[in-house]
Amino acid sequence: MSFKDYIKSKVFLVQVFVALTILFVLGYLFMHWLTFTTDHGHEITVPNLAKMSEEQVEDKLDDLDLDYVLLDSVDFNPAFPKHTVVEQDPLPGAKVKINRKVYIKINSSGFTMVRMPNLIEKTYRQAVPTLKSLGLEEGEITYKPYLGKDMVMEMHCNGKKLNPGDKIFKSSKIDLVLGDGNVGFEEQTDTISTELPNEQ
């Protein structure tokens, strides 16, 4: 029997059918095995862990067959209770697989302390970015007579005068006393004229 006749024969067609059937069954079994091992289709919605304590997070995630990893503590955020979750990854509502780890950051127990920078004789434009870089906030601005306009003359916090190097809480509001630039040539001239002896 020639090859051409063989591929047209019933025996060949039966063998092809058997081979395709075996491939289909193997493919079907493989897909089911893959689905089983990867838990395909079974996803868990990540809950919102904000403002939960670490113990509450553990209980909540255990019920959902999820795990957590505590990354670190962040600077105190007054919008969240102490020692509670401030940030999480994945975010609430995300779909994850079983045993997925959720990474959390905890609110610290209080504000951290920073040293007051020396802003005296600095301009207002220089002072504000310096405050913000240290986590401090701009407070009330007042003016008093001084030759240098918008130059920092004094620094205050809660009514108390600050000196460079004083320790204060992060996020404190710093009140600045600035020069108004009104001490000028005329006032200096008046001062000099009063010191000159009167002509006879």
Wavefront OBJ file of the C-alpha trace (Angstrom):
o trace
v 0.000 0.000 0.000
v 1.397 3.346 -0.981
v 1.641 6.225 1.468
v -1.014 8.123 -0.473
v -3.410 5.207 -0.159
v -2.510 4.768 3.533
v -3.431 8.315 4.566
v -6.780 7.779 2.853
v -7.424 4.482 4.562
v -9.830 3.881 7.451
v -6.993 2.701 9.703
v -5.162 6.005 9.375
v -8.287 8.051 10.032
v -9.047 5.994 13.144
v -5.496 6.541 14.408
v -5.785 10.287 13.804
v -9.087 10.395 15.667
v -7.622 8.455 18.604
v -4.608 10.740 18.724
v -6.767 13.884 18.698
v -9.001 12.421 21.405
v -5.970 11.687 23.587
v -4.634 15.212 23.065
v -8.024 16.701 23.946
v -8.309 14.625 27.125
v -4.742 15.486 28.172
v -5.364 19.170 27.482
v -8.591 19.088 29.485
v -6.902 17.373 32.426
v -3.972 19.800 32.279
v -6.261 22.825 32.371
v -8.132 21.429 35.372
v -4.864 20.707 37.134
v -3.638 24.237 36.377
v -6.886 25.724 37.664
v -6.625 23.695 40.856
v -2.992 24.552 41.559
v -3.389 28.287 40.864
v -6.820 28.516 42.520
v -8.063 30.190 39.349
v -11.361 32.009 39.725
v -11.197 32.134 43.520
v -10.225 35.705 44.418
v -10.473 37.594 47.684
v -11.408 41.252 48.017
v -8.883 43.130 50.151
v -10.689 44.839 53.052
v -10.135 48.411 54.223
v -7.703 48.166 57.137
v -7.494 51.912 57.844
v -7.589 52.827 61.554
v -7.358 49.155 62.612
v -4.849 48.036 65.229
v -2.314 45.366 64.310
v -4.298 42.792 66.319
v -7.503 43.681 64.458
v -5.664 43.420 61.130
v -4.407 39.948 62.021
v -7.884 38.709 62.978
v -9.490 40.265 59.894
v -6.993 38.835 57.424
v -6.923 35.411 59.082
v -10.664 35.112 58.442
v -10.018 35.834 54.757
v -6.998 33.511 54.426
v -4.720 36.494 53.866
v -1.491 37.461 55.591
v 0.111 40.811 56.414
v 3.577 42.326 56.673
v 4.270 45.324 58.910
v 6.636 47.591 57.011
v 7.271 50.379 59.533
v 5.713 53.253 61.436
v 5.069 56.595 59.803
v 5.169 60.050 61.359
v 2.147 60.684 63.534
v -0.978 61.569 61.564
v -3.660 63.181 63.769
v -6.393 61.912 61.427
v -5.656 58.330 62.570
v -5.581 56.855 66.091
v -2.183 55.921 67.497
v -0.810 52.517 66.460
v -3.390 51.989 63.706
v -3.051 51.379 59.973
v -2.350 54.494 57.921
v -1.354 52.905 54.592
v -1.864 49.510 52.985
v -0.860 47.723 49.787
v -2.824 46.314 47.947
v -5.478 48.993 48.344
v -8.989 48.216 49.648
v -11.165 46.535 47.039
v -8.280 44.915 45.161
v -8.741 41.272 44.087
v -5.992 38.919 45.280
v -5.275 35.206 45.609
v -5.470 33.231 48.818
v -2.516 33.694 51.221
v -1.572 36.987 49.565
v 0.406 39.326 51.840
v -0.985 42.786 52.586
v 1.702 45.350 53.459
v 0.750 47.890 56.122
v 2.205 50.983 57.795
v 1.259 51.930 61.341
v 0.674 55.394 62.782
v 3.360 56.287 65.327
v 2.526 57.069 68.963
v 3.080 60.807 68.662
v 4.665 63.651 66.775
v 8.395 63.433 66.276
v 10.570 66.284 67.463
v 12.605 68.550 65.191
v 15.032 71.371 65.934
v 13.944 74.871 65.071
v 16.080 76.190 62.203
v 17.695 79.609 62.341
v 15.409 81.815 60.261
v 16.530 85.135 61.743
v 17.499 87.597 59.012
v 16.171 85.177 56.395
v 13.579 86.400 53.930
v 9.998 85.182 54.124
v 10.480 83.334 50.830
v 13.469 81.490 52.271
v 11.813 80.774 55.615
v 8.624 79.064 54.430
v 10.289 76.301 52.337
v 12.703 75.668 55.215
v 9.797 75.167 57.620
v 7.961 72.845 55.241
v 11.063 70.740 54.611
v 11.147 69.962 58.356
v 7.444 69.134 58.549
v 6.525 72.443 60.197
v 3.662 74.692 59.139
v 3.452 78.389 58.506
v 1.441 80.168 61.164
v 0.423 83.791 61.693
v 2.465 86.541 60.061
v 2.876 89.897 61.835
v 5.023 92.926 61.066
v 7.046 95.403 63.074
v 9.223 98.329 62.051
v 12.503 97.163 60.575
v 14.646 98.276 57.681
v 14.683 94.860 55.995
v 11.272 94.250 54.439
v 9.930 90.702 54.908
v 13.023 89.708 56.883
v 12.371 87.329 59.776
v 12.924 89.053 63.125
v 11.303 86.595 65.563
v 9.847 83.075 65.593
v 6.998 81.971 67.882
v 5.021 78.810 68.615
v 1.865 78.880 70.731
v 2.789 82.338 71.947
v 6.299 81.326 73.047
v 9.326 82.896 71.429
v 11.605 80.342 69.804
v 15.349 80.339 69.498
v 17.288 78.474 66.790
v 17.901 74.912 67.944
v 14.837 74.663 70.208
v 13.059 71.300 69.951
v 9.438 71.418 68.828
v 6.890 68.912 67.604
v 6.607 68.217 63.913
v 3.531 69.784 62.294
v 3.674 72.706 64.739
v 2.575 76.078 63.405
v 5.334 78.661 63.482
v 4.327 82.318 63.749
v 6.782 84.718 62.122
v 7.460 88.357 62.895
v 8.700 90.120 59.771
v 10.177 93.521 59.120
v 7.832 95.959 57.379
v 10.587 97.921 55.629
v 9.290 101.229 56.997
v 12.415 102.222 58.890
v 13.942 104.267 56.090
v 15.975 107.281 55.160
v 13.540 109.862 56.575
v 13.519 108.372 60.066
v 17.309 108.079 60.045
v 17.547 111.766 58.977
v 15.234 112.827 61.809
v 17.391 110.943 64.288
v 20.577 112.597 63.018
v 19.023 116.086 63.067
v 18.081 115.770 66.720
v 21.653 114.888 67.593
v 23.156 118.002 65.861
v 23.796 121.073 68.100
v 21.452 124.010 67.527
v 22.994 126.889 65.584
v 23.203 130.207 67.466
l 1 2 3 4 5 6 7 8 9 10 11 12 13 14 15 16 17 18 19 20 21 22 23 24 25 26 27 28 29 30 31 32 33 34 35 36 37 38 39 40 41 42 43 44 45 46 47 48 49 50 51 52 53 54 55 56 57 58 59 60 61 62 63 64 65 66 67 68 69 70 71 72 73 74 75 76 77 78 79 80 81 82 83 84 85 86 87 88 89 90 91 92 93 94 95 96 97 98 99 100 101 102 103 104 105 106 107 108 109 110 111 112 113 114 115 116 117 118 119 120 121 122 123 124 125 126 127 128 129 130 131 132 133 134 135 136 137 138 139 140 141 142 143 144 145 146 147 148 149 150 151 152 153 154 155 156 157 158 159 160 161 162 163 164 165 166 167 168 169 170 171 172 173 174 175 176 177 178 179 180 181 182 183 184 185 186 187 188 189 190 191 192 193 194 195 196 197 198 199 200
